Amino acid sequence: MRSLVSALATLALARHALADPTWPSDVDELEEIMYQLSSFGARKFADTVNPCANEASGPGRQNAAEWLRLAFHDMSTANSFFHTGGLDASLQYELDNGENTGPGHKTTLQFMSPYVSPRSSLSDLIAMGVYMSVRSCGGPAVPFRAGRKDATEKGPTGVPQPQNSAFTFQQQFERMGFTKEEMIQLTACGHTLGGVHKDEFPELMPPGGVKNGAADLDSTAAVFDNKIVTEYLSGQTKNPLVVGPSVKVNKHSDFKVFNSDGNKTLEGMKDKAKFQDICKAVLQKMIDVVPPTVTLSDPILPYAVKPVRMQLTLADGGTALSLTGYIRVKTTGMAKDAIKNISIQYKDRQGASRCGADSCTITSSLQGVGQGFDDTFAFFPIQASIPASSGISSFTVTVNDKVYDNNGNGYPMQDDVIFQAPQSCVSGSNGAVTLVAAVRNDAVGRGAKASIWFRRPQAGSPIPQLANTTVELRKGSCVGGYTLFSSDHTVEGGMAYQSHVDVTAGGKTDAFKKLADVGGTCRSFDNAAPCAEAGEPTVPVTTTAVTTSAVASPTEVRRRRATVGGYKMVSCWTEGSNARALNGIFFANDTMTLEKCMAHCSGYVYWGTEYGRECYCGNALDKSSAAAPLTECNMACGGDASQYCGAGNRIELYSTTSAPAVPTPTATLVHKPTVSPFSLVGCWTEGQGVRALEQKATIDKGMTNEACAAFCKGYKYFGTEYGTECYCGSYLTETSQSAPLAECGMPCGGDAYQYCGASNRIELYMNANASGGKPELPAAVGDYVLVGCQTEGNGTRALADKTTAAEDMTNAKCADICKEHRYFGTEYGRECYCGNLVDPSSKAAPQKECGMLCGGNALQFCGASNRLSVYTKKAMPPAPPAPPPAPSPKARTLQWHPLAPSKAYPTPPKRQRLKSALWFAIGQIVDEESMRRNINATPQFIGALTELVWTQIGDSSPASLQRAARQRMQPDQGPTLTPRWKPENISIDLESFCNHAGRSTVTTDDVLLLARKNPDLRQLMEAFVEERKARRQGGPAGRRRS
């Protein structure tokens, strides 16, 4: 018998399901932006308006009020008599016409800009912003309907101005389609939030002055309530558009509007509930003012059950289709444990339940819970392998014994054409993309194409224009029952990562694929082979050292290229012994050419092609690689049969014209600690859909950090990226985060011996003495680097060693107070805390929650209530020593990263330092997985995993081995492996890593590499993670299938 909780949950789900549209729907993208606001699966569209008092754009600027005003200003030039205008995003072209003053319109549009896509117009986002701003402030849920079309040019003038007469206001609102009563209601509802700004209307400021440059319109400016009405009617209002200097200059516009019917309409809004109902109706009417050519959808409501990010990918050498995604279940009002798991039941390509050796049922357990303003959603991950021979056509979802069949249609999936993200790639930010699609062989007759939706700058607007282009995909290799089609294309506009792609073949489309989810390297496909011509058998591919006629036709003459661009040919070169000859970036592509490889490696000293389709870059050659006879590089390039592209284990090697004729491994690449007046902060990621530094940029093949610093003179930050790119900014985008320094591994285009970031990674520098910008958590403070926003501990302080408070507190002052400690944190604008560890019960919080200005610096945040802005001491990279001589096998010793002892950091034993480095390495790997899966990993979890790994591979003492043996006899203690590594073996491995990097000391980077490269360690860690996850969920590890 089912439990009562389960039965009630099923009834609740049945009630929710009545509103579900048929999936997929045109409004799916907007539905997710609207309702997935925080926690798991968050789209974060409400981040700057929630909570209502959020002043993310600066002191005195209430973002929720700015969003509400934006929608009115965009709509207010509508003409209902001639059926023109309305809410159409034309405001983006009208920011300088004198009617739309202040920075709020522009900053709001810029925040919304990354959300614009083929399925979410800017005008729809502006309308949705009314729902967001009003609901975040405690107002009603204004119904939102989709379907608006964006204008491509400015519209007429006509936004109401405060100096207008009551009669003019009435005429203007009548033109928009509002009655006099609705004019009064809309003004009251629109003015219950925010205030009037001194910068735009200095003549309206009260004599006593204002706080943060704004005079509030009522006493609860950050609450959507009827105080704007009741304070006016009682004569207690301080509304600057009713009383004060505005009366003298005839700009008391709210009084003119409110009093136009003798206050009759406002009398009807004195009741709180009635005020909310009236505002809900009149604000919906406002955002629904659209041109007659626009047809709006029904109001968007959240699905009860919805597939999210469902994707097929051809895998396993073409024998399987990998199915991934989530099933999102609305859990509003349900008990926490009402839904334990869900299952999907899929049908094969012919609509039958033939699924090969496995069942057609896939089960999933809860992974995370997301939230909106009024709803909660449980996310159940789907990850399954489906036989490619039988495929998939649809599926149903079962939740607590109730089956959801998408209104009788099943949730459709097609496997005719599939976008292959692993084989596709985006190269840096220069717009170069390779798109690959897998087309089932019975659908290849009509070819394949890709439609690319991209963004490019446009004149007269701060918002990029959404544009579209279609490219034909070229037929390539065959994999199982599929043919791979591909195309190389350059996306214009410099925002390739914000593009979307649809791939089409045989009348079917795999649509709306985000290039932000595509990596920087095109992965090769196992078992790919040339496709047989019609009527011919498929010839299996074999690897030989001889070029056959299948690669080049008899009429083509293959030749060596002495020079390619600015590079000259060196020779044919061998790979190293258990190492790559060139250890920089690499990629593989079936249409490889020498020019393509050169462009990919433009910032490196050396590059080379191998096996006809592979490209490798580097600034030095591995010691164990060597020259080989030129005749051994005899394989044609996949994209140009007239060129040679190496062979098996042989590289067609090229170098810059300034490189020595006989290459030697003498690279001394460094992360420059200072580029005056800037100091290195570290390696930093780009923001989520935005640039980390977005105020100024340039690209130069001769880029250096010094050149970028000169270009960014006067800014607080500069950063180099992808070897040739330079970005400047007076503030750092909130969603940009620190990354391991090793990930900024690309040399500068103009100096092969200093690093200039990497793909999606910025070599970040900061001028601590720069002024200006907007309030932020600075990336670095003295010798400290930002960790992020943290909560206080559970019943204890997050940093408990030392504390002080001062009215003029700054992050720099706190850093000086805590200079003997590893961490410092500021809280509540005036408090400072120090410590050598962060209490494990302290949790990471969204950076926006540390939003209280420092008492002594109005351009920096110093935490908030129960929130700490936490910093940790940064480890600057040491100057590179001269490359050490190769040690003899009898004299292998392990040297340690020097660490000066102090009161705060007494010198630990060597074994403890290795263990600490291992803890750091494991933390790095777990952090990466946590970000990829959108989950949190606690310090306790990382510590427990470190102990397990140390027991297995790091501590081989008799006592530890006995302890490990006892653990293996207790199955409930988790997975174990037989110890394989002795300390001396670890020493040898680590030494080889640091020598390869040109150092004589072992750092945590070497331990991190050790943890990444060893498959046994990776297996152990993954097993531990799965075991812990299963223990929390109360079931066996791994996904269950029935």
Number of C-alpha atoms within 10 A of each C-alpha: 4 8 9 10 15 19 15 15 22 19 14 17 22 15 11 19 18 11 13 17 20 16 19 15 10 15 19 20 17 22 18 18 19 25 26 25 23 19 18 18 21 19 17 16 22 24 18 21 24 22 19 25 21 21 19 19 17 15 18 22 22 24 28 30 26 25 26 25 20 24 26 22 22 26 26 24 24 28 22 19 10 9 15 17 24 29 29 29 30 24 26 22 18 21 19 12 12 10 14 20 14 16 14 19 21 20 16 19 21 16 14 17 20 16 20 19 21 16 16 21 22 27 27 23 26 24 31 24 26 29 25 28 27 28 22 22 21 16 20 20 20 25 20 24 21 25 18 27 19 14 18 13 13 18 19 14 14 15 19 18 13 17 16 15 18 18 12 13 23 21 15 20 23 17 19 24 18 20 14 19 16 21 22 26 26 22 18 23 25 21 25 24 31 29 23 21 19 19 13 13 14 13 14 22 21 17 8 6 11 14 11 12 18 22 23 23 22 26 17 15 22 23 21 27 23 25 21 26 27 19 16 21 15 8 9 11 19 18 24 24 26 20 20 17 18 21 16 11 12 14 23 23 24 22 18 21 24 25 15 20 13 10 16 13 19 23 12 13 21 17 13 13 12 13 22 20 15 18 27 20 16 20 25 19 17 22 28 19 23 25 19 11 10 13 13 13 13 13 10 19 17 22 23 22 24 23 20 20 13 14 21 26 21 30 21 17 13 22 17 20 24 18 17 16 17 20 22 23 23 23 23 19 11 17 12 11 11 17 19 14 15 22 23 19 17 27 22 22 20 12 14 14 16 18 20 14 8 13 14 20 19 20 20 21 21 17 17 17 20 21 20 20 17 10 15 21 25 24 24 24 22 24 17 18 18 25 22 24 16 20 24 28 19 21 21 19 25 16 19 20 13 13 14 22 18 20 13 9 13 19 20 16 20 16 22 24 29 27 29 25 23 20 22 24 25 26 23 23 18 18 18 17 23 21 27 27 31 30 30 21 16 11 17 19 10 10 15 26 22 25 17 23 22 25 26 15 15 12 9 13 19 16 22 18 17 17 15 14 11 13 16 16 21 16 19 19 20 23 25 20 14 25 24 29 27 26 19 18 14 14 22 15 17 17 19 26 24 20 22 21 22 19 29 24 24 16 10 16 19 21 15 20 20 17 21 15 14 21 19 19 18 24 16 16 21 11 14 20 19 15 19 13 8 7 6 8 9 13 10 11 10 6 9 10 16 14 15 12 8 8 15 19 11 8 6 10 10 16 11 14 14 11 14 14 12 12 20 19 20 23 23 25 26 26 21 16 11 8 12 17 27 23 15 18 19 20 21 21 24 18 18 24 24 25 11 15 23 24 12 20 24 24 27 25 23 26 32 29 32 29 25 31 24 24 28 25 29 25 26 21 22 22 15 14 18 17 16 16 11 16 13 19 30 26 29 27 27 21 17 17 21 19 22 26 33 31 29 19 16 26 32 31 25 27 27 20 15 10 16 10 13 9 17 15 15 14 16 18 20 17 25 20 16 15 17 12 15 22 20 22 28 27 26 26 24 21 18 15 15 19 18 26 23 15 14 14 17 14 16 15 13 15 24 25 30 14 15 24 25 14 17 22 15 15 21 23 27 31 29 33 32 29 35 27 27 28 24 27 22 24 24 27 18 16 16 20 19 19 16 14 20 16 17 27 24 31 31 29 24 19 18 21 20 20 26 36 32 26 22 21 29 32 29 29 29 28 23 17 8 15 12 11 14 16 22 24 28 20 24 24 22 15 16 22 20 22 19 22 27 24 24 21 18 12 8 11 18 26 23 15 15 13 18 13 15 14 11 13 23 24 33 18 16 24 26 14 17 21 17 17 21 19 24 33 30 33 30 23 29 23 24 28 25 27 22 17 15 22 17 12 17 21 19 17 15 16 18 22 21 28 26 25 24 25 19 18 16 16 20 21 27 34 32 23 15 15 28 33 31 29 26 22 20 17 12 15 13 13 13 14 11 11 16 10 8 10 11 8 8 6 8 14 13 17 15 15 13 11 11 8 10 10 8 12 13 10 14 12 9 12 12 11 16 22 19 16 19 24 22 19 23 23 21 17 16 21 17 13 14 13 11 9 13 15 14 14 15 16 16 11 15 21 15 13 21 22 15 20 24 18 20 22 19 24 20 18 12 9 10 15 16 12 12 20 15 11 15 16 9 10 9 10 12 17 19 19 17 12 17 11 14 14 14 13 13 17 17 14 16 24 24 19 20 19 18 15 18 19 20 22 18 23 19 19 20 23 25 22 16 18 20 14 11 10 11 13 17 15 13 18 22 14 17 22 19 17 20 17 16 16 14 9 14 9 13 13 16 13 16 13 13 9
